[in-house]
Amino acid sequence: MEHITVYCSSSTRASKRLHDAAEAVGRALATHGVTVIYGGGSIGLMGALARGCKAEGGRLIGITTQRLVELEQASRDCDELEVYDTMRERRRRLLELADGVLVLPGGLGTLEEFFEALVGRQLAEHGSPIGLVNIDGAMNSLLLMLDDLVHHRFVRASARDLFFVEDDGIVAVERLLRTKGGLVDPTKMVPSGPD
């Protein structure tokens, strides 16, 4: 894999352990020669990821919006910074560039990105493997929600096969790099729509 998109929080209120884990993921990806694609932020887990990547001499491509640039949240460490008008355009580009996707803990934006990638994989719109990094159980509620949706038959159990979960960011990087993408046969996944 040459390009891995990492979704994560820009919140500065997340724990030091989460920030350290994001930085370690950035370092690990750079060490493997992977170009890191991310939301272009300079703060929170995004900033930690970017610093880790650059500390190991890695290549970093930021995808952001004009509004976030105006709020001075765009990182100056990016080798390339693409600026779009809307979050929708930003999300499209983040996924478009990905050979693989890593999802670190985050808030509403990170969840939106995860679900967009997951539904896209379910509908065979892309073949990028997806890894969810559940550091300190920060994504437990998301996993429980997915289990509940499967229980109530809104989501097929096979949707859980479209991504993997690891508690450790370094392990997740190694696993993602070993994972083959491949498109999912939509006739086996979705009888009448994405839900």
C-alpha positions in Angstrom: 0.0 0.0 0.0 1.3 3.4 -1.0 -1.4 5.7 0.6 -3.3 5.1 3.8 -6.0 7.5 4.8 -6.3 8.1 8.6 -9.4 9.4 10.1 -9.1 10.9 13.6 -10.1 13.6 15.9 -9.0 17.2 15.9 -10.1 17.6 19.6 -7.4 18.9 21.9 -9.4 17.5 24.9 -8.6 13.9 24.1 -6.3 12.1 26.6 -2.5 12.2 26.3 -2.6 8.4 25.7 -4.7 8.9 22.6 -2.4 11.7 21.3 0.6 9.5 21.9 -1.0 6.6 20.0 -1.9 8.8 17.1 1.7 10.0 16.9 3.0 6.4 17.0 0.7 5.5 14.1 2.1 8.4 12.1 5.6 7.2 12.9 4.8 3.6 12.0 3.2 4.5 8.6 6.2 6.7 7.7 8.7 4.0 8.7 6.9 1.7 6.2 7.2 4.3 3.5 3.5 4.9 3.4 2.1 8.3 2.4 -0.3 9.5 5.1 -3.5 11.0 3.9 -5.4 12.8 6.6 -7.7 15.8 7.4 -4.9 18.3 7.2 -5.2 19.5 10.8 -2.5 20.7 13.1 -4.3 20.1 16.4 -5.6 17.1 18.4 -5.0 13.6 17.2 -4.6 14.9 13.7 -1.7 17.1 14.7 -0.1 14.3 16.7 -0.4 12.0 13.7 1.2 14.6 11.4 4.1 15.2 13.8 4.8 11.5 14.1 4.8 11.1 10.4 7.1 14.0 9.8 9.4 13.0 12.6 10.2 9.8 10.7 10.7 11.7 7.4 7.3 10.5 6.1 5.2 12.0 3.3 2.0 13.8 4.4 -1.0 14.9 2.3 -3.6 17.0 4.1 -7.2 17.3 2.8 -9.1 20.2 4.4 -11.7 22.9 3.8 -11.3 26.6 3.3 -13.2 27.3 6.6 -10.7 25.1 8.5 -7.8 26.9 6.9 -9.3 30.3 8.0 -9.6 28.9 11.5 -5.9 28.3 11.4 -6.2 24.6 11.9 -4.4 23.5 8.8 -0.9 22.0 9.3 2.1 23.6 7.8 3.9 20.2 7.9 2.0 18.8 4.9 3.9 18.1 1.8 0.7 18.8 -0.1 -2.4 20.5 1.2 -5.6 20.2 -0.8 -8.3 22.7 0.1 -12.0 22.2 -0.7 -15.1 24.2 -0.2 -17.2 21.6 1.6 -16.8 18.7 4.0 -18.5 16.4 1.4 -15.7 17.2 -1.1 -13.1 16.7 1.5 -14.5 13.3 2.5 -14.7 12.2 -1.1 -11.1 13.1 -1.7 -9.9 11.4 1.5 -11.4 8.1 0.4 -10.5 8.5 -3.2 -6.7 8.6 -2.4 -6.8 5.7 0.0 -5.3 2.3 -0.7 -6.3 1.5 2.9 -8.1 3.3 5.8 -7.3 3.5 9.5 -9.9 5.0 11.9 -8.5 6.3 15.2 -10.8 7.5 17.9 -12.8 10.6 17.2 -16.0 12.4 17.3 -18.9 13.1 14.8 -16.7 13.9 11.9 -14.6 10.7 12.4 -17.7 8.6 12.7 -19.2 10.1 9.5 -16.0 9.3 7.7 -15.9 5.8 9.0 -19.5 5.1 8.0 -19.0 6.6 4.6 -16.0 4.3 4.0 -17.9 1.3 5.4 -21.0 1.9 3.3 -18.8 2.5 0.2 -17.1 -0.8 0.8 -20.4 -2.6 1.4 -21.6 -1.3 -2.0 -18.4 -2.2 -3.7 -17.6 1.4 -4.5 -14.1 1.0 -3.3 -11.8 -1.9 -2.2 -9.8 -0.2 0.5 -9.5 -2.3 3.6 -10.6 -0.6 6.8 -9.0 -0.9 10.3 -10.6 0.5 13.4 -8.2 1.3 16.2 -10.0 1.0 19.5 -7.5 2.6 21.9 -8.5 2.4 25.5 -11.9 1.2 24.5 -12.7 4.7 23.0 -14.7 3.1 20.2 -16.5 0.5 22.3 -19.9 2.3 22.0 -19.6 2.3 18.2 -19.0 -1.4 18.2 -21.9 -2.0 20.5 -24.1 0.1 18.3 -23.2 -1.9 15.3 -23.9 -5.2 17.2 -27.3 -3.8 18.2 -28.1 -2.8 14.6 -27.2 -6.4 13.5 -29.4 -7.8 16.3 -32.3 -5.7 15.1 -31.6 -6.8 11.5 -30.9 -3.3 10.2 -27.4 -4.4 9.3 -26.2 -7.8 8.1 -23.7 -9.5 10.3 -21.4 -9.8 7.3 -20.9 -6.0 7.5 -18.6 -6.6 10.5 -16.3 -8.5 8.0 -15.7 -5.3 6.1 -13.4 -3.9 8.8 -11.1 -5.2 11.5 -10.6 -3.9 15.0 -7.3 -3.7 16.9 -6.6 -2.1 20.3 -3.1 -1.0 19.4 -2.3 1.4 16.6 1.0 -0.2 15.7 -0.6 -3.6 15.4 -3.4 -2.1 13.3 -0.8 -0.6 10.9 0.9 -3.9 10.5 -2.4 -5.7 9.9 -3.6 -3.2 7.4 -0.4 -3.4 5.4 -0.9 -7.2 5.3 -4.6 -7.0 4.3 -5.7 -7.5 0.7 -8.4 -5.0 -0.3 -10.6 -6.5 -3.0 -14.1 -5.4 -3.8 -17.1 -7.0 -2.1 -19.7 -8.6 -4.2 -22.7 -6.2 -3.7 -25.2 -8.9 -4.5 -24.1 -10.9 -1.5 -24.0 -7.9 0.8 -27.0 -5.6 0.1 -30.4 -6.9 -1.1 -32.0 -3.5 -1.7 -29.8 -0.7 -0.4 -27.0 0.3 1.9 -28.9 -0.2 5.1 
